[in-house]
């Protein structure tokens, strides 16, 4: 079987590699020529443990190649971004552009699947587009939606072992999509319809967002009440039916910080809790930035000089290089913008260089800093010992203090 993956990002490339590893002849398509070039050289343009060795293997044996244009295949997968426009309104133009790119190649019996996180009804919209432009294909190709469900840093395992939800526009489309994924997914493949599969993806991440918002709201309350939120949550979780998550400096990434808006944009009157959770998690990042700025002012008043600040972490979660929608990046930017001539050391051990921030080694930054701001719980940061000689703002639970 030949498969064409439209999009070689954090999800598209690993999925293409795993499919190729399991015997599918894969063409990976990306509009970025540099991504295509690196992929064809067997070099990973993202950070994902163990993935580059697998990429080198499938490129060497010819089961995966990258291109800037799609090639005729038996199955086509849309794995492109779905950003926002206006006031958090989902933009499916990338999905549409990728679909239009493969339109001339579609033939009877082909499988077309959207993996991109999408508003409810997107799969049906793309079906209508396909049948409008290629009416001779009506009811002769298989169209389905199958959202990704992986954790960055553990993608190889989760792409194979996680359950998947697969929803076709009809039962035969669901069956054909399941047959494809069964080639490499060992988890259970759950069948449904396209709309339910679309909503399932949004629901999973909105649920996480709401749970994190509860933990973040607790952290705000505990700060005001003089209570250690980490100890409080640990004690509350001793209850057999309580499982509160850990607070942080907000919520980031391409899923949890984004997907709830796909629901609130379409169902604004019905999604009150989901909308409130988004506001709480966005506010937490703002609150953290203000907390840092207040500590800087207190230090300057006490010591009659500006402090050296170490902003520890830019990624949206521990031990990855992904900065998308990162609250840590927002906090660092806000602190830098609010403090003229301040000596701010920016740290992100998983990124070698950044277009905006000059990066500093985490050990050097920690040693030099008067104020250490823990934003992301990277494992390497846990090697740094707590000291009362510095002001340490631990927003991510490195020290649980």
N, C-alpha and C positions, 0 to 999 in steps of 0.2 A: 504494500500500500504506500502511496505517496501522500504526504501531508504538507501543507503550506501554513506556516505560522506568521501572521501579520503582526509584527511587533516583537522586538528582541530586548525587552526590558527585564525588570526584576522577576517577572512571572513568565513572560513569553519565552525567553532564552532558556531558563531551566526546564520548562515543560518540553520545549523542542529537543533539548539534549536527552532528557529521560525517554521521550518517544523514540528518538534515534537509537538510543542504547538498547531499546527493546525491539529493534528490527524494522522500524518505520523509516522509509526514505523521506527525509525532511529537508524542505527549503525554508530557511528562516529569513524573513523580510524586515528590513528597517530603513527608514528614510535617512538615517544618519550614516553616511559612507564610512566614517571612522569605526562605528560599531560593526559594520559589515566586514571591514578590513581586519579588525582584531579577531572577530569570530572565525573568519577563514584561516587565520594564523593559529587558531587554537588557543587564543588568549581571551580570558574573561574580562569584560569591561565593568563588571560589578564584583563585589566581595561576597563570596558564598563558599563556605568550607567544603572542600572536596570536589567542587563543581568544575574547576579548571582542568583537572586531570581527566575527568569524564568528557569534557569538551574536546580536549586534544585527541582522545581515543576515537570519538565518533567523526571528527573531521578527518583524521588520518585514514580511517577505514571507508570513508566516502558516504556514510549514511546521513551526514548533515553538511549542508553548505549554506552560506548566507548570500543574500542578494538585495539590491535596492528595488527590485521589481519582482512581483510574484510569478510563479511558474505553474503550468497546468498540473493539477494534482487530483487526488480522489477525495481529499478532505481539506477544508479551509477553516482556520481558527483565528478569530479576531481577538488579539490580546494587546490592545492599544489603550492609552490613557483616556479617562473620561473626566476632564477638568470642569471647572465652574465658569459661568459667565454671569454678569450682573450680580444680583444679591443671592449668591449661593444657589444658582439655578444650574442643574446639570447640563453639560455640553456633550452631546453625543456625536459631534461632527467628525471626530477621529474615527469612531466606529463606522460612520457612514462613508468616510473617505476610503477606509480600508475595504469596506464592502464594495464600493464602486471600482476599486482597483482590481478585484477578483471577478467582477461581473462578466467580463468578456471570456473568462476561462471556464466558467461553470458549465457543466454538462449533465445530462440525465444520470441519476444515480449517485451524484456527489453529496457529500456531507458538509454542511455549513454550520459552524458553532461559534457563538459569542462567549468568551470568557471574561471580557471586560466588565467591571462592575457597572451596572446600568439601571436607569429608572425602569419601573414596571411598565411593560409594554414595548420596550425597545426591540426585542426579538421579533415581535409582530410587525413593528414598523419597518425593520430591515427586510422581513419577508415580503411586505407590500412593495418595497423598493425593488427587490429582485424580480418579483413577478410583473411589476409595471415595465421595467426595462427589458426583461427577458420572459415575456408571457408564455413562450413555448415550454418553459420549465415548470409551469404551475403544477404542483402536486407530483413533480417528477424528481425533485431533490429533497434532501432531508435537512431540516432546520431545527436547531436546538440551542439551549442555553445551559452552560455548565460553569458556575463560578469557581474561581480558584479558592483554596482554603489552606494556605501555608503560612508558616512562621519563618521570616527571614532569619538566616543562621542555621536553620534545620530543614531547608527546602528539599534536599535529596530524599531524606527519609519520609517527609510528609507528603510529597507528591506521589509517592508509591503507596504509603500505608494509610493515609487519611481516607475516610469515607468521602464520597462525592455525591452531590445532588445534581441530577440531570433531568432537564425538562424540555421536551420537544413541543413543537406547535401541533403535533398529532402523535398518536401512539407509535407509529412506525418510525418517526423521526427520533423519538426517545430511544427506541430499540437500537437503531443504527448508531446513535451516539454512544450508548452503553457498550456496544460491541467494540467501538474504537478504544474507549478508555480502559476496557477490560484487558487490553494488551499489556498495560503496564501498571494499572492501579490494583493493589491487593486489598485495599479497603472495600467496604460494601458500596455498591453503586445504587443509590436510591432514586427511583423513577418518580417523576411528577410532571406537571405541565410547565411551559416556559414562564408564565407569569409568577407561579409559585416559586420556581427556582430563582427568579430575579429578586423577589421579595425575601426569600430565605437568606440570600447573601447580605442584603441590607439589614435584615433583622438580627443576624448574628453579630454584626459589628455595632449596631445601635444598642444591643443588649450590653455588650462590653463597655460601650461609652457611658451608658447609664450607671453601670456598676462602678466604673472608675470615678464618675462624677460624685457618687456617694462618698467614696474614700477621700476625694479631694475636698469635698465640702466638710467632711469631718476634720481634715487637717486645718482648714481655716478656722473652724470653731475651736479646736484644741489650741491653736496658737493664741487665740484671744483669751482662752480660759486657763492658760498656763499648764496644759496637760501634754504629755508626750504621746503623740498620736500613734507612733509605732507600738508602744507598750499597750495602749488602749485597744488597738485592733487585734494585737496578739491575744489579749485577754478575752475580748469579745468572741474571737474565733474558737475559744475553748468550748463554746456552746455547740452541741452536736448538729444544729441546723443553721448555723451562721458561718458564712465564708466571705468576709469582707476583703476586697482586694487592697493592694498597697497604693498609697497616694504617690503622686509625682509632681512634676512642674507643669503638667498639662497633658494633652494627648496629641500625638502626631502620627505621621505615616500616611500611606496612600489609602488606607481602609477605614480605621476607626474614627479618624478625625474628619473624614470626608463623607462616608456612606450615609450617616444619619440625615444629611442635607438632601439626599435623594428622596427620602421619605417626607421630610418637612416641607420641601418645595412643592410636592404634589398633594400632600394632605395636611395643610397648615393648621386647620381647625381640630384635627383629630390627633395630632402628634405633640401634645403639650409636654409630656415628660421627656420625650426625645429631644425637643427643642431646648428645654431647660437644662438638660444634661450638657448639650453643646455649649450653652452660655457659661455654665459653671466651669467646664474644662478649659474654655478659652480664657475666662477670667483668671483662672489659677496661674496661667503664664504671666498675665499682666501683674498680678499680685506679687509673684516671685521677683519680677523686675523692680517693682517698687521697694520690695524688701531689701534688695541689694543696694539700691540707690540710697535708702535710709541709713544702712550700715556704713556706706561710704561717707555720708555726711557726719555721722557720729564719730567715725574714726578721725576725720579731718579736724573736727572741733576739739577732740581729745589730744591729738598728737601734733596739730598745727602743720600738717603736711597731707598731701593726697596719698591715699593708700595704693598699693599694688594689688590688683584684683586678678584672680585666676578663675576663668569661666571654664569649668570642667565638663566638656562634652558638647557636641553639636547634633549628634544623631538623634533620631526620634525614639530609639530604644537601645538597650545595651548590646554591645559587641557587634554592631553592624556599621556600614558606611553610608547608610541611607539617611539623607537629611530632609526628605520630603515632609512638608507640613510640621517640621520639628518645633516644638515649643522652646527647646533649648536654644535653637538658632534665633527665634523671635526674642527671647529674653536677652541674649547676648547683644543683639542688634539694638534693642531698646536701651540697654544700659550704656552702650557705647555712644548712642545718639544723645543721651541725656547728660553726659559728663565730658566737658571739654578738656582736652589734654590729659585725661586720666591714663594711667599706665595699666592697660587691660591686656592680660595674657589669655589668648584663646587656645583651647586644647581640644583636639579630636584625634585620638590615637589611631583610629581606623581610616583616616584620610591623610594622604601624603601632602596634598596642597589644596588650597581653596582660592577661588577667584576674588573673594571679598576679604576674608579673614587671613591675617598672617598667623600661622599656627606655631605653637610652642610645645616642646616635649613636656609630657605631663609631670615628670619628676622635677624638671627645672621650674615649671610654673608653680608647683606646690611649694618648693623650697623658697622661691622669691616672694611669694604672695603674702600680703598682710590679711587679705580676705579671700578665702577659698569658697567658691560657689559650686557645690556638687549638683550638676544638672542631669547627668545620665549615669546609671550604675554600671559602667564598664568594669569588667573583672579586674583590669590593671589598676583601677583606682582603689580597689579594696586592699591593695598592697600598702597604701599610704596610711600611716598611723595617725590617729587622732592626737591633736596637741592643743592645749589650752593657750598656747602662745600665739595662736592665730584665731581670727574670727572665722568660723566654719559654718556656712549656711548649707545644710544638708537637705536638699529638696527631694532626693531620690532614695533615701534610706541606706546610704553606705554605712553609716555608723549607728543608725536608729536613735539618734539623739536630737 
